[in-house]
Amino acid sequence: MFTFFTEVIKQDVVDRHGRWIGKPFDFVAKLDEAYPRLTSLIVSKGYLRKKYYMIAWNDLHHAGGQFQLKTPLESLELVASYREGNDVTLRKNILDQQVVDTYNRKVVRVNDIHLLEVDNDLRMAHVDVGIRGLVRRLGWERMIDRVVRTLHRHSRYLTAEKFISWKYVQPLSVQPLTGKIQLNVGQDQLRSIPPPDLSEMLMELDTYQRAALFKTLDPQSQIDILTELDMKWQRDLIDELDPRTTADLLERMPADEATDLLGSMPPRETDRFLQMLSPKKSRELSELLKHEARSAGGLMTKEYIALKENMSVGEALEHIRRTEIKKAETIHNGYIIDDDAKLAGMISLRKLLIESPEAKVSDVMLKKPPALNVGDPLKDVAQVLAKYNLFAVPVVNDENVMEGIITIDDVLAVVIDEVWGGR
């Protein structure tokens, strides 16, 4: 049988002799199961300085619409607080709180809690995030139902409950003193949510919760989320991190994304972070920062697949598999560089896969591929990508030395920002 938190707290609590103690104020639950079991019932006493009876579930019998103690009233002791350890309480920690719905991938607010009664146990089965749950909380359910039924007897409001199964819920419980966030299960469910969806969820939280949730994620998830956010949100999150953590993220981020983030900082702050990075990463980002932000040089990344002309197709594939696939921005194309670091050609991964492993890369590559100069403006970048239907385009300097590549998603991000920012 199912019931709601708002209905259970209206029931009486009596001792073994039938003497009235009060009504339920709250319940304690352990979050160690898919559908957590309530472990204690709380009855409040007093108004200004409340004290509480904390009654273990094993000492209760729930039947006939009331809770009856197995012991006399005199066995109970009033306490000033009823929160214990890492257990959560329904009223304080779940009801009215924002939660992460990991199934529908959004942040919602809990209006009521749906409880399942099994034998003498009550378990949290669902959270109610619908308007009907809020109406029930306010005590208006019967009146509103009557009005809606009169106006539209088949209204979906009367039948469509907005429940989320507890196993898909992660409550956001921020510790005020430490700023740490507590989730009811491990991080696996959050990692399964695509970064764009998780980024949107973060934006629905207040600043304090947003930063707290972000800090709980592993570094790679943090990077994936940062690269999906507008620069303003990136800076807000970075400002909540200590400098060493920020430097570690910059070290791991794709070069073009890290450059954009550094470029948004004051020069002194940028220099400080560059000094904290590895020499190789620092040199790479310093070179990118020299270019105009809205030029080909400012948009490019130096993380691409580089191949040699004298490689066989088989050697090229093995090289990509061993050294390039993890660090490259995209693996759609490989770029052939000669001994002078000049761009000699381009070959798609698809072509490498269908050619004979013994064939020479120089014989099957596209010679003189479309390319951009580091100083070319954004307009030219977009035109080349569109004209040749490319996912990425190489960028060279005046001597045709390969400098990096620009991917289509980087260009789209700038264009979309221009369109929406101008509104």
C-alpha positions in Angstrom: 0.0 0.0 0.0 1.2 3.5 -0.8 0.8 6.7 1.1 2.3 10.2 1.2 4.4 12.0 3.8 1.8 14.7 4.0 -0.8 12.1 4.9 1.3 10.1 7.4 2.2 13.2 9.5 -1.6 13.6 10.2 -1.7 10.3 12.0 -1.6 9.8 15.7 1.3 8.4 17.7 0.2 6.6 20.9 2.1 4.5 23.5 1.3 0.8 24.3 -1.5 1.9 26.6 -3.1 4.0 24.0 -2.0 7.4 25.5 -1.6 10.1 22.9 2.0 11.3 22.4 1.5 13.5 19.3 1.8 13.4 15.6 4.8 12.6 13.4 7.0 15.6 12.8 9.7 13.9 10.7 11.3 10.5 9.8 14.9 9.4 9.7 16.0 7.2 6.8 19.1 5.3 5.8 20.1 5.7 2.2 21.8 2.4 1.8 19.1 0.8 -0.4 17.4 1.5 -3.7 14.2 2.3 -1.8 15.4 3.5 1.7 13.7 2.2 4.8 12.6 4.7 7.5 14.5 3.9 10.7 13.0 6.4 13.2 9.9 8.5 13.8 10.2 11.9 15.3 7.6 13.6 17.5 8.1 17.3 18.4 7.2 18.9 21.7 6.9 22.6 22.4 6.9 25.6 20.1 9.7 28.2 20.7 12.2 25.7 22.0 11.2 22.4 20.5 12.4 19.1 21.8 11.9 15.8 20.2 11.0 12.2 20.9 13.1 10.0 18.6 11.5 6.6 18.4 13.3 3.7 16.7 11.2 1.9 14.1 11.6 -1.4 15.8 9.7 0.0 18.8 6.7 0.9 16.6 3.7 -0.8 15.2 1.9 1.0 12.3 -1.7 -0.1 11.7 -5.2 1.3 11.5 -3.9 4.8 10.5 -1.8 5.3 13.7 1.6 4.6 15.1 1.7 2.6 18.4 4.7 2.2 20.6 5.6 -1.2 21.9 6.7 0.5 25.1 5.1 3.0 27.6 5.4 6.7 27.2 7.7 6.9 30.3 10.4 5.0 28.3 10.9 7.9 25.9 13.4 10.7 26.4 13.2 14.2 25.0 16.3 15.4 23.0 17.3 18.8 21.6 18.2 17.4 18.2 17.3 14.3 16.3 19.8 14.2 13.4 22.3 11.3 13.6 25.4 10.8 11.6 25.0 10.6 7.8 21.3 9.6 8.0 18.9 12.0 6.3 15.5 13.1 7.5 12.5 13.5 5.2 11.4 16.9 6.3 14.8 18.6 6.7 16.8 17.0 3.9 14.3 15.9 1.2 11.1 17.8 1.3 11.2 21.2 -0.5 14.8 20.5 -1.6 16.2 20.6 -5.0 17.2 17.2 -6.3 19.0 15.8 -9.3 16.7 13.6 -11.4 19.3 11.4 -13.0 16.8 9.6 -15.2 15.3 12.7 -16.9 18.5 14.6 -16.4 17.2 17.8 -14.7 17.0 19.5 -11.4 13.6 19.5 -9.7 12.0 20.4 -6.4 10.4 17.8 -4.1 6.8 18.7 -3.2 5.9 15.5 -1.4 7.3 12.0 -0.7 5.5 8.8 -1.8 5.9 6.0 0.7 5.5 2.3 0.3 4.3 0.3 3.3 5.6 -3.3 3.4 4.6 -5.3 6.5 5.5 -2.9 9.3 8.1 -1.0 7.2 7.7 2.3 5.4 10.1 2.9 2.5 10.7 5.9 0.2 9.4 4.9 -3.2 9.1 8.1 -5.2 9.4 11.9 -4.8 6.5 13.9 -6.1 7.7 16.9 -8.1 4.3 17.8 -9.6 1.9 20.6 -8.9 -0.5 18.1 -7.4 2.0 17.3 -4.7 2.3 21.0 -3.8 -1.5 21.3 -3.6 -1.6 18.3 -1.4 1.0 19.9 0.9 -1.1 23.0 1.2 -4.2 21.0 2.2 -6.2 22.1 -0.9 -6.3 18.8 -2.7 -10.0 17.9 -2.2 -11.1 21.5 -3.0 -9.0 21.8 -6.1 -9.9 18.3 -7.3 -13.6 19.2 -7.0 -13.2 22.4 -9.0 -11.1 20.7 -11.7 -13.5 17.8 -11.9 -16.4 20.2 -12.3 -14.7 22.2 -15.1 -13.1 19.3 -16.9 -13.8 15.8 -15.5 -11.2 14.2 -17.7 -8.4 16.6 -16.9 -4.9 15.0 -16.8 -4.3 16.9 -13.5 -6.6 14.4 -11.8 -4.6 11.3 -12.9 -1.1 12.3 -14.1 1.2 12.2 -11.1 4.7 13.5 -11.5 6.7 10.9 -9.6 10.4 10.1 -9.8 11.5 6.8 -8.6 13.8 7.2 -5.6 16.6 5.2 -7.3 16.9 8.0 -9.8 17.1 10.8 -7.2 20.2 12.4 -5.8 19.4 15.0 -3.2 21.5 18.1 -3.1 22.5 18.6 0.6 25.0 21.3 1.1 26.9 21.5 4.4 26.8 25.2 5.4 30.2 25.2 7.1 32.2 23.3 4.5 30.4 23.9 1.3 30.5 20.2 0.5 27.6 18.5 -1.2 26.3 15.2 -0.2 24.7 12.8 -2.7 22.7 9.7 -1.8 24.5 7.4 -4.2 27.9 7.2 -5.8 29.0 9.4 -8.8 28.3 6.7 -11.4 24.9 8.0 -12.2 26.1 11.6 -12.7 28.9 10.4 -14.9 26.4 8.6 -17.1 24.7 12.0 -17.9 26.1 13.6 -21.0 28.1 16.8 -20.2 25.6 19.1 -22.0 22.7 17.9 -19.9 24.7 18.0 -16.7 25.8 21.5 -17.6 22.2 22.6 -18.0 21.4 21.0 -14.6 24.1 23.0 -12.9 22.8 26.2 -14.3 19.4 25.5 -12.7 21.0 25.5 -9.2 21.9 28.5 -7.1 25.5 29.7 -7.1 26.3 27.9 -3.8 24.9 24.6 -4.8 26.4 24.8 -8.3 29.9 25.2 -7.0 29.4 22.5 -4.4 28.1 20.0 -6.9 30.9 20.8 -9.4 33.6 20.2 -6.7 32.3 16.7 -6.1 32.9 15.6 -9.7 36.1 14.0 -11.0 38.5 16.2 -13.0 37.5 14.8 -16.4 33.8 15.4 -15.7 34.7 18.9 -14.5 36.5 19.6 -17.8 33.7 18.2 -19.9 31.2 20.4 -18.1 33.4 23.6 -18.3 33.9 23.2 -22.0 30.1 23.2 -22.4 29.5 26.4 -20.4 29.5 30.0 -21.5 32.6 31.9 -20.4 30.7 33.7 -17.6 29.7 30.4 -16.0 33.2 29.0 -16.5 34.7 31.9 -14.6 32.1 31.7 -11.8 33.0 28.0 -11.3 36.7 28.6 -11.6 36.5 31.4 -9.0 35.2 28.8 -6.5 38.3 26.6 -6.9 41.7 26.9 -5.4 44.5 27.9 -7.8 46.2 24.5 -7.8 42.9 22.8 -8.8 42.3 25.4 -11.5 45.9 24.8 -12.9 45.3 21.1 -12.9 42.1 21.6 -15.0 43.9 23.9 -17.4 46.7 21.3 -17.8 44.1 18.7 -18.8 41.8 20.9 -20.9 42.0 21.0 -24.7 44.4 23.8 -25.7 41.9 25.9 -27.4 39.4 25.8 -24.5 42.2 26.5 -22.0 43.3 29.4 -24.1 39.8 30.9 -24.2 39.6 30.6 -20.4 43.0 32.1 -19.8 42.2 34.9 -22.2 39.2 35.9 -20.2 41.3 36.5 -17.1 43.3 39.6 -16.1 46.9 39.5 -17.5 48.4 39.1 -14.0 46.1 36.1 -13.3 46.9 34.6 -16.7 50.6 34.8 -16.1 50.3 33.2 -12.6 48.5 30.2 -14.0 50.9 29.8 -16.9 53.7 29.6 -14.4 51.9 26.8 -12.6 51.5 24.7 -15.7 54.1 22.2 -17.2 56.7 23.9 -19.5 55.2 22.2 -22.5 51.6 23.2 -21.8 52.6 26.7 -20.8 54.5 27.2 -24.1 51.6 25.9 -26.1 49.1 28.1 -24.4 51.4 31.2 -24.5 51.7 30.8 -28.3 48.0 30.6 -28.7 47.4 33.6 -26.5 49.4 35.7 -28.9 46.7 35.4 -31.6 43.6 37.6 -31.9 40.8 35.7 -30.2 38.5 35.8 -33.2 41.1 34.9 -35.7 42.1 31.4 -37.0 45.1 31.4 -34.7 42.9 32.3 -31.7 40.4 29.6 -32.5 42.8 26.7 -33.3 44.1 23.9 -31.1 47.5 22.2 -31.4 46.0 18.8 -30.5 45.7 17.0 -33.9 46.8 13.8 -35.6 50.2 14.4 -37.3 51.6 11.8 -39.8 54.7 11.5 -41.9 54.7 11.1 -45.7 57.0 8.0 -45.6 54.6 6.0 -43.3 52.6 3.1 -44.7 48.9 3.1 -44.1 49.3 0.3 -41.6 52.0 2.3 -39.7 49.8 5.4 -39.7 46.9 3.5 -38.2 49.1 2.0 -35.5 50.6 5.4 -34.8 47.1 6.9 -34.3 46.1 4.0 -32.1 49.2 4.2 -29.9 49.9 7.9 -29.5 47.4 10.2 -31.1 43.9 9.0 -30.4 43.8 10.0 -26.7 45.1 13.6 -27.1 43.7 14.6 -30.5 40.8 17.1 -30.6 39.3 15.1 -33.5 40.3 11.9 -35.3 38.3 12.5 -38.6 41.5 13.5 -40.4 45.2 13.1 -40.1 47.6 15.8 -41.3 50.8 15.0 -43.1 53.8 17.1 -42.0 57.1 17.1 -43.9 60.6 17.3 -42.4 60.3 21.1 -42.3 57.0 20.9 -40.3 55.1 22.2 -43.3 51.7 20.9 -44.3 52.1 18.4 -47.1 48.6 16.8 -47.2 45.6 15.4 -45.4 44.0 12.0 -45.2 40.7 10.9 -43.6 40.5 8.1 -41.1 37.9 6.5 -43.4 40.4 6.4 -46.3 43.1 4.9 -44.1 40.7 2.1 -43.1 39.8 1.1 -46.7 43.3 1.4 -48.2 45.8 -1.4 -48.3 48.1 -1.4 -45.1 51.1 -1.6 -47.4 50.2 1.6 -49.4 52.3 4.7 -48.7 50.5 7.6 -47.1 52.1 10.0 -49.6 50.4 8.1 -52.4 46.8 8.1 -51.0 46.7 11.5 -49.2 45.0 14.6 -50.4 47.8 17.0 -51.5 47.4 20.7 -51.0 44.3 20.5 -48.7 42.2 23.5 -47.9 43.9 25.5 -45.1 43.7 28.8 -43.3 46.3 31.3 -42.3 46.7 32.0 -38.6 45.6 35.6 -39.2 42.4 34.8 -41.1 39.2 36.2 -39.5 36.3 34.2 -38.2 34.3 34.9 -41.4 36.9 33.2 -43.5 37.1 30.2 -41.2 33.4 29.7 -41.4 33.4 30.0 -45.1 36.1 27.4 -45.6 34.5 24.9 -43.3 31.2 25.3 -45.1 32.6 25.4 -48.7 34.5 22.1 -48.3 32.1 20.5 -45.8 34.9 19.9 -43.3 34.7 18.9 -39.6 38.1 20.5 -39.1 40.5 22.6 -41.1 44.3 23.0 -40.8 45.9 26.3 -39.9 49.3 27.3 -41.2 51.6 30.4 -40.9 53.0 32.4 -43.8 55.7 29.7 -44.5 53.0 27.0 -44.7 54.2 25.5 -41.4 51.4 23.6 -39.6 50.3 25.5 -36.5 47.1 23.7 -35.5 43.5 22.9 -36.5 40.1 24.5 -36.1 37.1 22.2 -35.4 33.6 23.1 -36.5 32.2 23.0 -32.9 34.6 25.8 -31.9 33.3 28.0 -34.8 29.7 27.2 -34.0 30.2 28.1 -30.4 31.4 31.6 -31.4 28.7 32.1 -34.0 25.9 30.9 -31.6 27.3 33.2 -28.9 27.2 36.1 -31.4 23.6 35.4 -32.4 22.2 34.9 -28.9 24.4 37.5 -27.3 23.1 40.1 -29.8 19.5 39.6 -28.8 
